[in-house]
Amino acid sequence: MSNALNRRQFFGSAIAGGAATLGLASAARAQSPNNRIVVGVLGLSRGARLAREFAEHDNCVVKYACDIDRNRAEDCAAAVEEITGDAPEAVQDYRRVFDDDEVDAVVLAMPAHWHAPASILAMQAGKHVYVEKPCCHNPHEGELLVDASREYGKVVQMGNQRRSWPEIRGGMQRLREGVIGNVYYARCWYANTRGSIGHGEETEPPDHIDYELWQGPAPRRPYRDNVVHYNWHWMWHWGTGESGNNGTHGIDVGRWGLGVDYPVRVSSVGGRYFYDDDQDTPDTHVLTFDFPGGKTLMWEGVSCNRLGVGGSRWGVAFFGDEGSLVIDGPRRGGYDIFDLEGREEESVDGPVGDTPHIHNFLEAVRNDAPDELNSEIEEGYKSTLLPLLGNIAHRTGRSLTCGEKGRIEDDADAEALWAREYEPGWEPEV
């Protein structure tokens, strides 16, 4: 890494101001020095919930609550203190966390354009990584992320938590055993009622936000009052749209159940229909992925109407030559099995939440065993790649033909979107 991403240029002095927090981890060490895991959580929108979840796990210490918004960092630290009795250090700069040798692992829930670059930096600093979905902003970063996990030998898990829900894992095993015969098609969906983001105005960022650090690897743009903290999702410069946001979850389960890896053809239809505002990404989006062996996966995202397939906001349905298996919103932790006529034959309920996935990650860290992960990062990248390819098909206005490992073929415009431009000096490298 060079310039701003060169940790050696910064880290020598960064931790000097954090010595007061060493007692937090030291107190936990008395519980079980061999099993204690110290974590830092970065990006405290989704990360605020993850910080609380990690803090509730035995022998896991949340030492840092980090966000470019000082207010959010302090609020999260206070929330963790209510759970554990000890407050993490609230910091704005991720480098404070990465430079602390007591930190074993980091939880990365920053904006999508930070996911892969921060993961790579964390591994270079000797940390294991739990990175939220999508694990990368573009396919090139995903390739680098997988390479980094191999180069540095770290445990890296993506936050696609359904991979660890026991009943859904059981449902996937039933598919493998042939409960609905040959599984040839998966249909996934997500429905929501997102409001307009309006037309933002350029202004100075608030004093409590470090906008320079928020931009990080992305080429610089002036601060606008309708981007931070959430609406970046709908702008290609920083986000991946709803397909990369919530779509990754359903697409991941669909790919898992079909037993497929990389597509040979990707198509997209849809657009921005509901509001006239600053959003780049579609509010109505249908993606299809064809795989070798005669299998197809479809994802439908509807951002301005909460009525999803069958009345549920989120779901995945698998179709086989002997029946179907459905995971839907009202019972997302379980599944239902139907015969070819649509008659229900079996219903299995199960709990939902982040706890099993976090437990799986922490145990893999304790054992230094990436192969124990339920969503090792290469599998996470394969599922992230699909909506990213769908977005490329949407942006170019044509279907993609894909070759080895999903690489785009015979389309220079589409291939140019495989990677992105970076702010000089912030390019991720392995």
C-alpha positions, -999 to 999 in steps of 0.1 A, spaced: 0 0 0 11 36 -6 4 70 9 -28 69 30 -31 31 29 5 26 40 0 16 76 37 19 84 35 57 78 8 61 104 7 33 129 39 40 148 22 68 168 -15 61 163 -20 39 194 -2 62 218 -35 78 228 -52 45 234 -32 31 262 -60 38 287 -81 11 271 -56 -17 276 -72 -26 309 -104 -36 291 -87 -65 273 -65 -73 302 -95 -78 325 -109 -103 300 -76 -121 297 -82 -134 332 -112 -154 321 -93 -176 296 -61 -163 281 -60 -190 255 -95 -184 242 -101 -147 246 -107 -128 213 -104 -91 212 -122 -74 183 -127 -39 169 -159 -30 151 -158 -5 122 -188 11 106 -215 16 131 -248 16 112 -251 -22 107 -219 -25 129 -236 -11 160 -258 -42 161 -228 -65 154 -208 -48 182 -236 -57 207 -238 -92 193 -200 -98 196 -200 -83 231 -226 -109 242 -204 -138 232 -184 -154 260 -147 -145 261 -150 -120 233 -140 -84 241 -151 -55 219 -122 -31 225 -130 -5 198 -161 11 184 -149 29 153 -168 52 129 -160 83 109 -189 98 127 -177 106 162 -213 106 176 -220 72 164 -188 58 178 -196 72 212 -232 60 211 -221 25 202 -194 24 229 -221 34 254 -244 6 242 -217 -20 245 -209 -7 280 -246 -14 290 -240 -50 280 -206 -57 294 -200 -30 320 -169 -19 301 -169 7 274 -149 1 242 -127 30 230 -147 52 206 -124 62 177 -129 77 142 -98 64 125 -96 27 116 -58 28 118 -61 31 156 -77 -3 156 -54 -20 131 -23 -8 149 -33 -24 182 -15 -58 185 -41 -69 211 -68 -69 185 -73 -103 171 -101 -97 146 -120 -68 131 -157 -66 121 -161 -44 90 -195 -29 83 -182 3 66 -197 14 33 -193 -11 4 -165 8 -12 -144 2 19 -152 -35 25 -124 -51 4 -97 -24 9 -102 -24 47 -102 -62 48 -69 -64 30 -54 -38 53 -67 -56 83 -51 -89 71 -18 -71 65 -20 -59 101 -24 -94 113 -61 -94 119 -88 -119 111 -118 -104 94 -156 -106 96 -167 -84 66 -203 -75 59 -219 -82 25 -213 -74 -2 -177 -83 5 -164 -60 -23 -175 -30 -44 -164 -45 -77 -152 -79 -90 -115 -70 -91 -115 -61 -54 -132 -95 -47 -104 -113 -64 -78 -93 -44 -97 -101 -12 -96 -139 -18 -59 -136 -28 -51 -117 4 -68 -143 26 -45 -170 10 -14 -148 12 -18 -138 48 -35 -170 61 -63 -153 79 -98 -163 88 -122 -142 67 -159 -146 68 -186 -127 50 -218 -117 69 -242 -138 50 -256 -152 82 -281 -176 68 -252 -199 60 -251 -206 97 -288 -210 106 -292 -246 115 -326 -252 99 -316 -236 66 -284 -256 66 -306 -286 71 -328 -275 42 -298 -273 19 -288 -308 29 -323 -320 20 -319 -305 -14 -286 -323 -18 -303 -356 -8 -329 -351 -36 -360 -342 -16 -374 -323 -46 -354 -342 -72 -331 -324 -96 -330 -287 -86 -329 -267 -118 -342 -232 -109 -340 -208 -79 -361 -176 -76 -351 -150 -50 -368 -117 -41 -366 -87 -19 -393 -60 -15 -392 -27 4 -407 8 5 -377 30 3 -384 67 1 -368 93 -22 -333 105 -14 -342 138 -30 -316 161 -47 -287 168 -24 -268 201 -21 -230 205 -17 -221 217 17 -194 214 43 -195 181 63 -206 183 99 -178 187 125 -184 152 139 -179 135 105 -144 128 90 -155 129 53 -120 125 40 -116 92 57 -152 82 48 -142 86 11 -111 66 16 -102 46 -16 -130 63 -37 -120 92 -60 -129 125 -42 -163 141 -46 -177 171 -27 -198 164 4 -235 163 -4 -261 164 23 -280 133 11 -253 107 8 -239 100 43 -248 78 62 -270 55 41 -279 68 6 -245 60 -8 -260 25 -13 -278 39 -44 -248 56 -61 -224 35 -82 -194 56 -69 -198 41 -35 -225 15 -35 -239 -16 -53 -276 -9 -53 -302 -31 -37 -290 -61 -57 -256 -59 -39 -272 -47 -6 -300 -71 3 -300 -90 -29 -267 -107 -19 -284 -126 9 -310 -142 -13 -287 -148 -42 -262 -165 -19 -289 -189 -6 -301 -195 -42 -265 -203 -54 -259 -225 -24 -291 -245 -30 -285 -249 -67 -249 -261 -60 -234 -237 -86 -204 -214 -87 -199 -191 -117 -224 -181 -143 -221 -184 -181 -247 -157 -189 -260 -128 -169 -290 -106 -179 -307 -76 -163 -340 -57 -168 -354 -28 -148 -347 8 -140 -353 38 -119 -391 43 -121 -406 56 -89 -388 88 -80 -369 116 -97 -339 120 -74 -301 115 -72 -302 77 -71 -281 60 -98 -292 24 -91 -325 9 -102 -355 7 -78 -370 -21 -99 -345 -48 -109 -347 -83 -122 -315 -103 -127 -311 -138 -142 -280 -160 -141 -276 -191 -162 -251 -218 -150 -235 -248 -166 -256 -280 -163 -289 -264 -171 -295 -243 -140 -309 -208 -136 -311 -183 -107 -334 -152 -108 -335 -123 -83 -362 -97 -82 -358 -65 -63 -387 -40 -58 -376 -10 -37 -409 10 -37 -435 -17 -31 -435 -40 -1 -455 -68 -17 -430 -95 -25 -436 -130 -40 -463 -148 -22 -468 -118 1 -434 -121 18 -408 -93 16 -378 -117 13 -375 -153 1 -359 -180 -20 -378 -207 -38 -362 -238 -53 -378 -258 -80 -370 -294 -88 -385 -321 -110 -402 -336 -80 -414 -305 -61 -402 -273 -45 -386 -259 -13 -393 -224 -1 -376 -202 24 -398 -170 29 -401 -140 51 -425 -151 78 -403 -181 85 -369 -172 73 -351 -195 96 -368 -226 82 -384 -239 51 -414 -255 35 -415 -284 10 -442 -287 -16 -451 -314 -42 -454 -306 -79 -491 -296 -74 -482 -271 -47 -494 -291 -18 -474 -286 14 -456 -318 25 -433 -306 53 -427 -274 73 -397 -267 94 -393 -236 117 -360 -222 129 -346 -191 147 -331 -162 129 -303 -138 138 -265 -132 137 -255 -153 167 -247 -186 149 -227 -170 122 -207 -149 147 -201 -180 168 -189 -199 138 -164 -171 130 -151 -168 166 -145 -206 168 -127 -206 135 -105 -177 148 -98 -196 181 -88 -226 161 -70 -206 134 -90 -227 110 -105 -210 79 -118 -244 67 -142 -244 96 -161 -213 84 -196 -217 71 -189 -188 46 -152 -188 39 -145 -157 18 -141 -173 -15 -177 -186 -12 -187 -151 -1 -171 -136 -31 -188 -160 -55 -222 -149 -42 -212 -112 -43 -199 -115 -78 -234 -124 -91 -251 -91 -83 -220 -72 -93 -222 -88 -127 -260 -81 -128 -252 -44 -122 -227 -44 -150 -253 -59 -173 -277 -32 -162 -252 -4 -167 -242 -15 -202 -277 -24 -212 -270 -58 -225 -265 -94 -214 -231 -107 -205 -213 -138 -216 -190 -151 -189 -161 -175 -190 -137 -190 -164 -145 -178 -128 -172 -155 -141 -149 -133 -162 -167 -112 -188 -160 -121 -224 -162 -102 -257 -175 -69 -243 -149 -42 -237 -174 -18 -221 -185 -44 -196 -150 -55 -189 -140 -20 -180 -165 -21 -151 -147 -52 -136 -126 -28 -116 -128 9 -105 -106 39 -104 -91 49 -70 -81 80 -53 -43 82 -60 -24 65 -32 -53 45 -20 -52 15 -44 -55 -18 -26 -27 -42 -32 -18 -77 -20 
